[in-house]
């Protein structure tokens, strides 16, 4: 197998994992925010949502950070693009916003990411 084919396969694997985890991270944010609503604001003071979605969101958050750095390297993003991916992990649902923006601007296209120099 030529080196370029292996790189393309690796890029596709990272892309698939990155986009999947971006969406999972957003869904766990919604679950955690819903759980926090019921724990702190609603008349029903149950902690089940926080106990379930807290660890799930923590794991998804760490996975997103790791995959952002990996995608940054494998897809050869400009440093500002990589930094934007990391910053978008903090506000709720911004991982999906970043993923949509990156897809629309060609940063999630393996063949075009290598050629892209600017943000």
C-alpha positions in Angstrom: 0.0 0.0 0.0 1.5 3.4 -1.0 2.2 5.9 1.8 -0.3 8.4 0.3 -3.1 5.8 0.6 -2.3 5.0 4.2 -2.3 8.8 5.0 -5.7 9.2 3.4 -7.1 6.3 5.3 -5.7 7.7 8.5 -7.1 11.1 7.7 -10.6 9.6 7.1 -10.5 7.6 10.3 -9.6 10.7 12.3 -12.3 12.7 10.5 -14.9 10.2 11.2 -13.9 10.0 14.9 -13.7 13.8 15.2 -17.1 14.5 13.7 -18.8 11.7 15.7 -17.2 12.9 19.0 -18.1 16.5 18.3 -21.8 15.5 18.0 -21.6 13.2 21.1 -20.0 16.0 23.1 -22.9 18.3 22.2 -25.5 15.8 23.1 -23.9 15.1 26.5 -23.8 18.8 27.1 -27.5 19.0 26.6 -28.0 16.0 28.9 -25.9 17.6 31.6 -27.6 21.0 31.3 -31.0 19.3 31.5 -29.8 17.4 34.6 -28.5 20.6 36.2 -31.9 22.2 35.5 -33.7 19.5 37.4 -31.2 19.4 40.2 -31.0 23.1 40.9 -34.0 25.0 39.3 -37.0 22.7 39.1 -39.1 21.8 42.0 -38.0 18.2 41.6 -34.5 18.1 43.1 -33.2 14.9 41.5 -29.5 14.3 40.8 -29.9 11.5 38.4 -29.3 13.6 35.3 -26.1 15.1 36.7 -24.9 11.7 37.9 -25.5 10.1 34.5 -24.5 12.9 32.1 -21.7 14.4 34.2 -19.2 11.5 33.6 -20.5 10.9 30.1 -19.9 14.6 29.2 -16.5 14.5 30.9 -15.4 11.6 28.8 -16.8 13.1 25.6 -15.0 16.4 26.5 -11.6 14.8 26.9 -12.1 12.6 23.8 -13.0 15.8 21.8 -9.9 17.6 23.0 -7.7 14.6 22.1 -9.3 14.2 18.7 -9.0 17.9 18.0 -5.3 17.8 18.6 -5.0 14.7 16.5 -7.1 16.2 13.7 -5.0 19.3 13.9 -1.9 17.3 13.3 -3.2 14.7 10.8 -5.2 17.2 8.7 -2.5 19.8 8.9 -4.7 22.6 10.1 -3.4 26.1 10.5 -2.7 26.8 14.2 -5.7 29.2 14.4 -8.0 26.4 13.2 -6.7 24.0 15.8 -7.0 26.6 18.5 -10.5 27.4 17.4 -11.4 23.7 17.7 -10.0 23.6 21.3 -11.8 26.8 22.3 -15.1 25.5 20.9 -15.0 22.6 23.4 -15.9 25.0 26.2 -19.2 26.7 25.3 -22.2 24.4 25.1 -22.9 23.0 21.6 -20.0 24.9 20.0 -18.3 21.6 19.0 -21.1 21.1 16.4 -20.8 24.8 15.4 -17.1 24.3 14.8 -17.6 21.0 12.9 -20.2 22.6 10.6 -17.9 25.6 9.9 -14.9 23.4 9.3 -16.9 21.2 6.9 -18.2 24.2 5.0 -14.7 25.7 4.7 -13.1 22.5 3.5 -11.0 21.9 6.7 -12.6 18.5 7.1 -11.8 17.3 3.5 -8.6 15.3 3.7 -7.3 16.2 0.3 -8.0 19.9 0.7 -6.8 20.2 4.4 -3.2 19.6 3.5 -3.2 22.3 0.9 -4.9 24.9 3.2 -2.4 27.3 4.7 -4.5 30.1 6.1 -7.5 30.1 8.5 
